């Protein structure tokens, strides 16, 4: 009997404990924990002041406004970046069609493919901080998508101007083309977006394509991409360099200028966001040992002025030395300031936009500026008369 009483007592105690515990659990915080997104690869760079001594002298614009699309020179944008009206897809605007196809490294004579294994980027050369030793890069295949925008106003069989861009299908570019072509602010042109072959920076396929200072990538586009575009999209592309533009962001921006510089007979127009005019070329090249940093350092100052019109942008907290190299050639803001100064000294047609409250390839800034940038790049184009 005592044993049974003891058992009952223990059961009642457990029930009482559970009953008391429930209110305690109910009082636990109900606010969900903040989502744990991926940690940033690098700490946020410092914010640079566009009025810093030594930077190019620039015209400061009222917040939310843009320079005129026919004005050369240097401009400072305010911290607010409202999207341009042309960046909204309006149902009444005639819309072009976009088709996609895939390319394989197995079919390429220019880029059979490489990749860098995960892990450290590389090791600075102890004898030269401008060189990076990469030992984890090896052959690897790639497949890449190509997107082709064909405006509704394109006349089948006609020869069309075009703009070719890096890093994959750029829907914002195609939206801007829809709006600006319909408003007769741009010629009827084809838009071509080419994905990269993978990875980033030294030792990667993307880095090999975009950061190499040579005409190889432009040759790849000319001989392997554009013929497929014509077949797949049923269009004819112009061979007039004045009717061809290259665009990109970051290393893709460097690639766009590289295309126009080394194949100026193919491209005269460049549109660049957060241009990587820095020392990121790999493998090293004795002719351009500092990679795209060579553009303002030696190439532009020491070469005859080429017929290149360029629109370029950088953000006030754009990248600063986000890798193991300490060669003083990895400041994106300074690189763009240097390029603007070099272009001005050689009397190029260029427009340089320094965007406040903007990071690397800043999305809001692009939505604000892309239509104006396209108008600037194409402002002096005259379609051939029939």
C-alpha positions in Angstrom: 0.0 0.0 0.0 2.8 2.4 0.9 4.5 1.5 -2.3 1.4 2.3 -4.3 1.0 5.7 -2.5 4.6 6.5 -3.3 4.1 5.7 -7.0 1.0 7.9 -7.1 2.9 10.7 -5.4 5.7 10.5 -8.0 3.2 10.5 -10.9 1.4 13.6 -9.4 4.7 15.3 -8.9 5.6 14.7 -12.6 2.3 16.0 -13.8 2.6 19.1 -11.6 6.2 19.7 -12.9 4.9 19.5 -16.5 2.1 21.8 -15.8 4.4 24.4 -14.3 6.9 24.0 -17.1 4.4 24.8 -19.9 3.9 28.5 -18.9 7.6 28.9 -18.6 8.0 27.5 -22.2 5.2 29.7 -23.4 7.0 32.8 -22.1 10.0 32.0 -24.3 10.7 34.8 -26.9 8.6 34.3 -30.0 10.6 36.7 -32.3 12.4 34.5 -34.9 16.1 34.7 -35.0 17.5 36.8 -37.8 18.4 34.7 -40.8 22.0 33.8 -41.0 23.0 34.7 -44.5 26.5 34.0 -45.9 29.2 36.1 -44.3 30.6 38.8 -46.5 33.7 37.7 -48.3 35.4 41.0 -47.4 34.7 43.7 -44.9 32.9 46.8 -46.3 35.5 49.1 -47.8 35.9 52.6 -46.5 33.8 55.3 -48.0 35.9 57.6 -50.2 35.1 61.3 -50.6 34.9 62.3 -54.3 36.4 65.7 -53.3 39.6 64.1 -52.1 42.7 66.1 -53.1 44.3 64.4 -56.1 41.0 63.0 -57.5 39.7 64.5 -60.7 37.8 67.7 -60.5 34.1 66.9 -60.9 30.8 68.6 -61.2 28.5 67.8 -58.2 24.9 67.3 -59.3 21.8 67.8 -57.2 20.7 64.6 -55.4 18.7 62.3 -57.7 19.8 63.9 -60.9 22.1 62.8 -63.7 24.4 64.5 -66.2 23.2 65.3 -69.6 23.7 62.3 -72.0 25.7 64.6 -74.3 28.2 65.9 -71.7 31.8 64.8 -71.4 33.6 65.0 -68.1 33.4 64.0 -64.4 30.3 64.1 -62.3 29.3 63.3 -58.7 25.9 61.8 -58.0 24.1 62.4 -54.8 23.3 59.6 -52.3 19.8 58.9 -53.5 19.4 56.6 -56.5 15.9 56.6 -57.9 15.4 54.1 -60.7 15.0 55.8 -64.1 11.5 55.5 -65.6 12.9 53.6 -68.6 13.8 50.8 -66.3 10.2 49.9 -65.6 8.7 47.4 -68.0 5.6 49.2 -69.4 3.0 47.0 -71.1 2.4 49.6 -73.8 6.1 49.6 -74.9 6.9 47.2 -77.7 8.9 44.4 -76.2 11.7 42.5 -77.9 12.2 38.8 -77.7 15.0 37.1 -75.8 16.4 33.7 -76.8 19.1 31.6 -75.1 21.5 29.0 -76.2 24.4 27.1 -74.6 28.0 27.0 -75.6 30.5 24.3 -74.5 34.2 24.5 -74.1 34.5 21.3 -76.1 33.7 23.4 -79.2 36.0 26.3 -78.4 39.5 26.7 -79.9 40.1 29.8 -77.7 39.1 28.6 -74.2 39.2 24.8 -73.5 38.5 25.7 -69.9 40.2 26.0 -66.5 39.1 26.4 -62.9 40.7 27.2 -59.5 40.0 24.9 -56.6 38.3 26.3 -53.5 40.6 27.8 -50.9 43.2 30.6 -50.8 43.4 32.7 -53.9 47.2 32.4 -54.1 50.5 33.5 -52.7 52.2 36.8 -53.5 55.5 36.4 -55.3 58.2 37.3 -52.6 60.3 38.9 -55.3 57.5 41.0 -56.8 54.3 41.9 -54.9 52.6 42.7 -58.3 52.6 38.9 -59.1 50.4 36.3 -57.6 51.5 32.6 -57.5 48.5 30.4 -58.1 49.0 26.6 -57.9 45.4 25.4 -57.6 44.3 26.1 -61.2 43.8 23.2 -63.6 41.9 22.3 -66.8 38.2 22.0 -66.5 35.3 22.2 -69.0 32.6 24.8 -69.0 29.1 25.4 -70.4 27.9 28.9 -70.8 24.6 30.5 -71.6 24.3 33.3 -74.2 21.2 35.5 -74.3 20.2 37.5 -77.4 17.7 40.4 -77.3 16.0 41.2 -80.6 13.9 44.3 -80.6 10.4 44.2 -82.0 11.4 46.9 -84.5 14.2 44.7 -86.0 13.6 44.1 -89.7 14.5 40.6 -90.7 17.5 40.5 -93.0 18.7 44.0 -92.1 22.2 44.6 -90.7 21.9 45.8 -87.1 24.1 47.5 -84.5 24.6 45.6 -81.3 25.9 45.8 -77.7 27.6 42.8 -76.2 27.9 42.3 -72.4 29.7 40.1 -70.0 28.6 37.9 -67.0 25.4 36.5 -68.3 21.9 37.5 -69.3 21.3 41.1 -68.4 17.5 41.7 -68.1 18.0 45.3 -67.0 19.9 46.0 -70.2 17.1 44.5 -72.3 14.4 46.5 -70.5 16.4 49.7 -71.1 16.8 48.8 -74.8 13.0 48.3 -75.1 12.3 51.7 -73.6 15.0 53.7 -75.4 14.5 52.1 -78.8 10.7 52.8 -78.6 11.5 56.4 -77.7 13.9 56.7 -80.6 16.7 57.5 -78.3 18.8 54.5 -79.5 19.1 52.9 -82.8 17.3 49.5 -83.3 20.0 47.2 -82.0 20.6 43.7 -80.9 21.6 43.0 -77.3 24.0 40.1 -76.6 24.8 38.8 -73.1 27.5 36.2 -72.7 28.0 34.3 -69.5 31.5 33.8 -68.2 33.2 30.4 -68.0 33.2 30.2 -64.2 35.0 31.4 -61.1 36.6 34.8 -60.5 40.0 36.5 -60.5 43.4 34.8 -60.9 43.4 31.1 -61.9 39.7 31.1 -63.0 38.2 30.9 -66.4 36.4 34.2 -65.8 39.6 35.9 -64.8 41.4 34.5 -67.8 38.7 35.8 -70.1 38.1 39.2 -68.6 41.4 40.3 -66.9 43.8 39.2 -69.6 45.3 42.2 -71.5 45.1 40.9 -75.1 42.6 40.6 -78.0 41.9 37.0 -77.2 38.4 37.4 -75.7 37.3 39.7 -78.5 38.6 37.1 -81.0 36.5 34.5 -79.1 33.4 36.6 -79.4 34.0 37.5 -83.0 34.8 34.0 -84.3 32.7 31.7 -82.0 29.9 33.7 -80.4 28.6 36.2 -83.0 28.3 33.6 -85.8 26.1 31.5 -83.4 24.1 34.6 -82.5 23.3 35.2 -86.2 22.2 31.6 -86.8 20.3 31.1 -83.5 18.5 34.5 -83.5 18.1 34.9 -87.3 19.8 38.3 -87.3 22.6 40.0 -89.2 25.2 41.9 -87.1 27.1 44.9 -88.3 30.9 44.9 -88.8 31.1 48.6 -88.4 33.1 49.3 -85.2 31.1 52.6 -84.7 27.9 50.5 -84.5 29.3 48.1 -81.9 29.4 48.6 -78.1 30.9 46.4 -75.3 29.7 46.6 -71.7 30.3 44.9 -68.4 30.7 45.3 -64.6 33.8 44.8 -62.5 36.2 42.6 -64.5 33.5 42.5 -67.2 34.0 46.2 -67.5 37.7 45.8 -67.9 37.0 43.2 -70.5 34.8 45.7 -72.4 37.6 48.2 -72.6 40.1 45.5 -73.4 38.0 44.5 -76.4 37.9 48.0 -77.7 41.5 48.7 -77.0 43.1 45.6 -78.6 40.5 45.4 -81.4 39.6 49.0 -82.0 38.7 47.9 -85.6 35.8 46.0 -84.0 34.5 48.2 -81.1 34.4 52.0 -80.5 31.9 52.2 -77.6 32.3 51.0 -74.0 30.0 51.1 -70.9 31.6 50.2 -67.6 30.3 49.8 -64.0 32.9 49.6 -61.2 35.6 48.9 -63.7 38.4 46.6 -62.5 41.2 48.6 -63.8 43.5 47.0 -61.3 46.4 44.4 -61.2 44.4 41.2 -61.6 45.8 39.7 -64.8 47.0 36.0 -64.6 49.3 34.6 -65.8 51.6 37.6 -65.7 52.5 39.3 -68.9 55.7 41.2 -69.3 54.2 43.6 -71.8 51.5 44.6 -69.3 52.9 43.5 -65.9 50.2 45.4 -63.9 47.2 44.1 -65.8 44.4 46.6 -66.4 46.1 49.1 -64.1 48.3 49.6 -67.1 45.4 51.5 -68.9 45.9 54.7 -66.9 49.5 54.0 -66.0 51.1 53.4 -69.4 48.7 52.4 -72.3 46.5 55.4 -72.6 49.2 58.1 -71.8 51.7 56.5 -74.2 49.5 55.6 -77.2 47.8 57.7 -79.9 44.2 58.5 -79.0 41.8 55.8 -80.2 38.3 56.4 -81.4 36.7 55.0 -78.2 33.8 56.7 -76.3 33.5 55.4 -72.8 30.9 55.8 -69.9 32.2 54.7 -66.5 31.0 54.6 -62.9 32.4 53.9 -59.5 30.9 53.9 -56.0 32.2 55.7 -53.0 32.6 52.5 -51.0 33.7 50.4 -54.0 36.3 47.7 -53.5 39.7 48.3 -51.8 42.4 45.6 -51.8 40.2 42.6 -51.2 42.9 39.9 -51.6 46.3 38.9 -50.3 48.3 41.2 -52.6 49.6 44.5 -51.2 50.9 46.1 -54.3 49.0 49.4 -54.1 47.1 48.5 -57.3 43.9 47.2 -55.9 41.8 50.3 -55.1 38.8 50.4 -57.5 38.0 54.0 -56.7 41.6 55.2 -57.3 41.8 53.1 -60.5 38.7 54.8 -61.9 40.0 58.2 -60.9 43.3 57.4 -62.6 41.5 56.3 -65.7 39.4 59.4 -65.9 42.5 61.6 -65.6 44.3 59.6 -68.3 41.3 59.8 -70.7 41.0 63.6 -70.2 44.6 64.1 -70.8 44.4 62.3 -74.1 41.1 64.1 -75.1 38.9 61.1 -75.1 35.1 61.4 -75.2 34.2 60.0 -71.8 31.7 60.5 -69.0 32.8 59.5 -65.4 30.1 59.2 -62.7 31.2 59.0 -59.1 28.2 57.6 -57.2 27.8 58.5 -53.5 26.3 55.9 -51.2 27.2 53.1 -53.7 29.1 49.9 -53.5 30.7 47.6 -56.0 28.4 47.3 -59.1 25.7 49.0 -57.1 22.3 47.8 -58.2 20.3 51.0 -57.4 22.9 53.1 -59.2 22.7 51.0 -62.3 18.9 51.3 -62.4 19.3 55.0 -62.0 22.0 55.5 -64.6 21.8 52.8 -67.3 19.4 54.7 -69.7 21.5 57.8 -69.6 24.7 55.8 -69.9 23.4 54.1 -73.1 22.4 57.4 -74.6 25.8 58.9 -73.8 27.7 55.9 -75.4 25.5 56.0 -78.6 25.0 59.8 -78.8 27.0 60.4 -82.0 25.9 57.3 -83.9 24.5 57.8 -87.4 22.8 54.9 -89.0 24.0 54.4 -92.6 21.6 55.7 -95.3 20.2 53.2 -97.7 
